[in-house]
Amino acid sequence: MTKFKKLPEADTEEAEHFPLEPRYHPIHKIPRIAYDFLASAKLAMALLVAILICSLTGVTILRGQRAWELIFSTVWFNGILVLLVINVACCFFGRIWHRRITIISFGMILFHVSFVSILAGIVYNSLFYFRGNIRLTEGEVLPSGDVNSYDKYEHGRFFSFSRLKGETSLIKMHRGFRIEKEDKRAAYEIEVGEAGRKSRGIIYITHNLTHKGFTYYTDREGYSLLVVLNDSNGKEIYGAHLPLQSLKQRNDTYLYATGTKEGPAPFAFPQAPLQPLMELQLFFSPSQLYERGGDVSYLVSPLTKDNKGMADAVVEEGKVAIGKPFTAFNYRLIPKDVRYWVA
């Protein structure tokens, strides 16, 4: 008769639970708990609802720049997007692991990779993007990394102006520019970058220039007048290129004048760092015969005692051709040259 040896009680209890689970140290369970949390469908739903609420608030209640500052460019909102990216990646990884690659599974892979890439691009663009409007007159050079070079700019929370190295210059405007007999109307030859690492090219309405991750394209353009100020002895004491606004009129023509996009306006002349001497307003009428010719109408008024604003009486007004002088307050002003500017 065969005798069987009785197993110890602990061994019997362990044998009854099959298959046996490995005896992990508690610290080994932490990665599994974290993964289960990140791959949770409930977490995905919570994140999507939070993003939906934030997006609706941003486009219906706050809107515009305020919505961008309070929601879309904040670290916490982009943190939600990053968490959603991780959640989607974990969910997808758990479902596709060890599966055979078929047309359906490949479609799933392509969809999820695309979705994660789009979200990652949104997060990167929100935190590191830069958009600026730099206005240059022909021949002018401005430092790209100086905030004072820009009329306006926007950037992500983690963007650094140190990335904008070197200078930006407008070499020349080309009118009637053609590509394979196609008229592009106007094109601008620009140069950007540092010494020895510059990019140079021509940009127009359907073509841009890319340099080290930054893309340069045309926004708007206009005329710029070089106005020179001489004292009573004829000595040149100041000169500046003055960009003119291109103001569209009701008859579809344009008025070129000093001022703002809202309309013509005078300005203190000369400008800092010199002491202003007068209020000057200019209007330019391009010549129909010569590309860089035309007439300049002017209005010159005295400054008030505190050098702010303009007195009611107009001291000087008239019209001169480009290159011809006029006199105001015993000073001689010459609209010496007309160039183009582009933003």
NORDAVEN-V886492 format. One line per field, one symbol per residue. phi: phi as a letter, one per 40 degrees, with the letter a starting at -180 (. if undefined). A space follows every 10 residues. Layout:
phi: ???
//
This chain:
phi: .cbbcccccc ccccccbbcc cccccdcccc dccccccccc cccdcccccc cccccccccb bcgfcccccc bcbccccccc ccccdccccc dccccccgcc cbcccccccc cccccccccc cccccccbca babbbbcdgc bbcccccccb caabacdbcb cccccgbbbb cacbcgcbbf gcccgabbcb bbhccgbcbb abbacbabbb afgbbbacba aacbbcbbbb cccgccbaaa cbcbccbccc cgcbbbacib ccicacacbc cdccccbabb bbbbbcccbb cbbibbcbbb bcccccgbgb cccccbaiab cdgccabafg bbbbccabbb bab
//
